[in-house]
């Protein structure tokens, strides 16, 4: 049970980290492109979590 909680906590921390990076990138972009930049950045970073080839490198 502790292992599952540790994994979920790690994913949560990574989720928050991705939100912060995407938010900062959107904040410093042009006003018309903010929403698009946020979506692109967040999904790019967040989906790397589920890429098993990244885990072994």
N, CA, C and O of each residue as an XYZ file, in Angstrom:
228
protein
N       0.822     -1.190      0.000
C       0.000      0.000      0.000
C       0.868      1.257      0.000
O       0.550      2.232     -0.681
N       1.963      1.234      0.763
C       2.852      2.391      0.809
C       3.492      2.663     -0.545
O       3.720      3.816     -0.911
N       3.777      1.609     -1.280
C       4.388      1.771     -2.599
C       3.422      2.449     -3.554
O       3.821      3.325     -4.322
N       2.168      2.056     -3.516
C       1.153      2.658     -4.387
C       0.991      4.139     -4.054
O       0.894      4.969     -4.959
N       0.962      4.470     -2.792
C       0.849      5.871     -2.387
C       2.071      6.673     -2.819
O       1.938      7.826     -3.231
N       3.245      6.085     -2.732
C       4.466      6.770     -3.168
C       4.429      7.039     -4.673
O       4.832      8.111     -5.123
N       3.950      6.077     -5.441
C       3.842      6.249     -6.890
C       2.822      7.336     -7.218
O       3.083      8.203     -8.052
N       1.672      7.291     -6.569
C       0.644      8.313     -6.804
C       1.127      9.707     -6.391
O       0.823     10.695     -7.059
N       1.862      9.781     -5.317
C       2.415     11.057     -4.877
C       3.430     11.581     -5.896
O       3.466     12.778     -6.183
N       4.245     10.691     -6.435
C       5.210     11.085     -7.460
C       4.527     11.605     -8.710
O       4.959     12.608     -9.278
N       3.466     10.940     -9.150
C       2.716     11.388    -10.324
C       2.056     12.735    -10.037
O       2.023     13.605    -10.907
N       1.540     12.913     -8.840
C       0.922     14.188     -8.470
C       1.940     15.325     -8.482
O       1.661     16.407     -8.998
N       3.112     15.080     -7.917
C       4.165     16.100     -7.908
C       4.588     16.427     -9.330
O       4.801     17.595     -9.657
N       4.711     15.421    -10.176
C       5.073     15.652    -11.571
C       3.980     16.445    -12.288
O       4.284     17.320    -13.099
N       2.712     16.147    -11.996
C       1.580     16.875    -12.568
C       1.663     18.357    -12.202
O       1.491     19.222    -13.061
N       1.924     18.645    -10.938
C       2.031     20.033    -10.487
C       3.217     20.717    -11.146
O       3.119     21.873    -11.558
N       4.334     20.013    -11.248
C       5.527     20.553    -11.902
C       5.225     20.899    -13.362
O       5.647     21.950    -13.844
N       4.505     20.033    -14.069
C       4.125     20.296    -15.459
C       3.185     21.491    -15.555
O       3.296     22.292    -16.483
N       2.267     21.618    -14.614
C       1.368     22.781    -14.597
C       2.136     24.082    -14.414
O       1.822     25.089    -15.049
N       3.130     24.060    -13.555
C       3.922     25.271    -13.313
C       4.704     25.657    -14.562
O       4.710     26.824    -14.952
N       5.361     24.690    -15.193
C       6.128     24.985    -16.403
C       5.218     25.497    -17.511
O       5.537     26.487    -18.170
N       4.092     24.833    -17.719
C       3.164     25.258    -18.770
C       2.584     26.636    -18.454
O       2.407     27.454    -19.357
N       2.289     26.895    -17.197
C       1.766     28.195    -16.808
C       2.758     29.311    -17.040
O       2.389     30.383    -17.518
N       4.022     29.069    -16.704
C       5.046     30.090    -16.937
C       5.252     30.338    -18.418
O       5.415     31.482    -18.842
N       5.245     29.279    -19.204
C       5.420     29.453    -20.643
C       4.244     30.236    -21.237
O       4.437     31.099    -22.093
N       3.043     29.934    -20.783
C       1.865     30.657    -21.271
C       1.883     32.114    -20.807
O       1.464     33.009    -21.540
N       2.364     32.341    -19.603
C       2.410     33.697    -19.061
C       3.312     34.611    -19.883
O       3.004     35.789    -20.060
N       4.417     34.077    -20.382
C       5.385     34.884    -21.116
C       5.205     34.812    -22.630
O       6.096     35.221    -23.374
N       4.079     34.304    -23.090
C       3.816     34.271    -24.528
C       2.818     35.363    -24.894
O       2.290     36.063    -24.029
N       2.576     35.488    -26.175
C       1.632     36.506    -26.645
C       0.233     36.179    -26.142
O      -0.121     35.005    -26.030
N      -0.571     37.201    -25.835
C      -1.907     36.956    -25.262
C      -2.809     36.057    -26.110
O      -3.588     35.281    -25.557
N      -2.721     36.145    -27.417
C      -3.590     35.321    -28.262
C      -3.139     33.867    -28.316
O      -3.927     32.997    -28.687
N      -1.900     33.588    -27.958
C      -1.352     32.239    -28.054
C      -1.239     31.551    -26.697
O      -0.759     30.419    -26.628
N      -1.662     32.193    -25.633
C      -1.446     31.646    -24.288
C      -2.109     30.288    -24.079
O      -1.471     29.346    -23.607
N      -3.372     30.192    -24.425
C      -4.093     28.933    -24.195
C      -3.484     27.802    -25.018
O      -3.316     26.690    -24.518
N      -3.159     28.079    -26.258
C      -2.557     27.071    -27.133
C      -1.179     26.646    -26.617
O      -0.862     25.457    -26.598
N      -0.369     27.612    -26.202
C       0.959     27.288    -25.667
C       0.861     26.482    -24.379
O       1.659     25.574    -24.149
N      -0.116     26.813    -23.538
C      -0.293     26.061    -22.294
C      -0.618     24.605    -22.591
O      -0.012     23.702    -22.014
N      -1.577     24.371    -23.492
C      -1.974     22.996    -23.814
C      -0.819     22.209    -24.416
O      -0.576     21.065    -24.033
N      -0.110     22.821    -25.356
C       1.013     22.124    -26.007
C       2.097     21.756    -25.003
O       2.594     20.630    -24.997
N       2.454     22.704    -24.165
C       3.528     22.473    -23.201
C       3.123     21.448    -22.159
O       3.898     20.543    -21.852
N       1.926     21.574    -21.613
C       1.508     20.653    -20.557
C       1.471     19.220    -21.063
O       2.043     18.334    -20.428
N       0.813     18.971    -22.189
C       0.684     17.607    -22.669
C       2.011     17.030    -23.112
O       2.239     15.829    -22.967
N       2.881     17.851    -23.644
C       4.207     17.384    -24.043
C       4.973     16.876    -22.821
O       5.540     15.784    -22.857
N       4.993     17.653    -21.749
C       5.709     17.249    -20.542
C       5.008     16.103    -19.828
O       5.660     15.148    -19.406
N       3.707     16.186    -19.690
C       2.987     15.193    -18.898
C       3.011     13.808    -19.548
O       3.120     12.805    -18.843
N       2.914     13.735    -20.860
C       2.911     12.437    -21.527
C       4.267     11.750    -21.477
O       4.350     10.539    -21.684
N       5.323     12.493    -21.208
C       6.636     11.876    -21.039
C       6.649     10.945    -19.826
O       7.455     10.016    -19.768
N       5.772     11.186    -18.867
C       5.669     10.311    -17.705
C       5.297      8.895    -18.111
O       5.774      7.926    -17.520
N       4.453      8.778    -19.112
C       3.934      7.475    -19.516
C       4.733      6.829    -20.633
O       4.319      5.802    -21.172
N       5.878      7.414    -20.995
C       6.732      6.852    -22.027
C       7.745      5.926    -21.371
O       8.700      6.407    -20.761
N       7.570      4.612    -21.478
C       8.474      3.682    -20.772
C       9.910      3.739    -21.271
O      10.819      3.353    -20.537
N      10.145      4.201    -22.479
C      11.508      4.295    -22.977
C      12.280      5.393    -22.243
O      13.506      5.322    -22.159
N      11.600      6.391    -21.717
C      12.253      7.443    -20.956
C      12.678      6.942    -19.568
O      13.616      7.484    -18.983
N      12.018      5.944    -19.049
C      12.312      5.461    -17.706
C      13.673      4.798    -17.633
O      14.317      4.828    -16.584
N      14.125      4.198    -18.729
C      15.343      3.423    -18.723
C      16.570      4.188    -19.201
O      17.678      3.653    -19.170
N      16.392      5.423    -19.641
C      17.545      6.161    -20.146
C      18.158      7.048    -19.087
O      19.142      7.739    -19.354
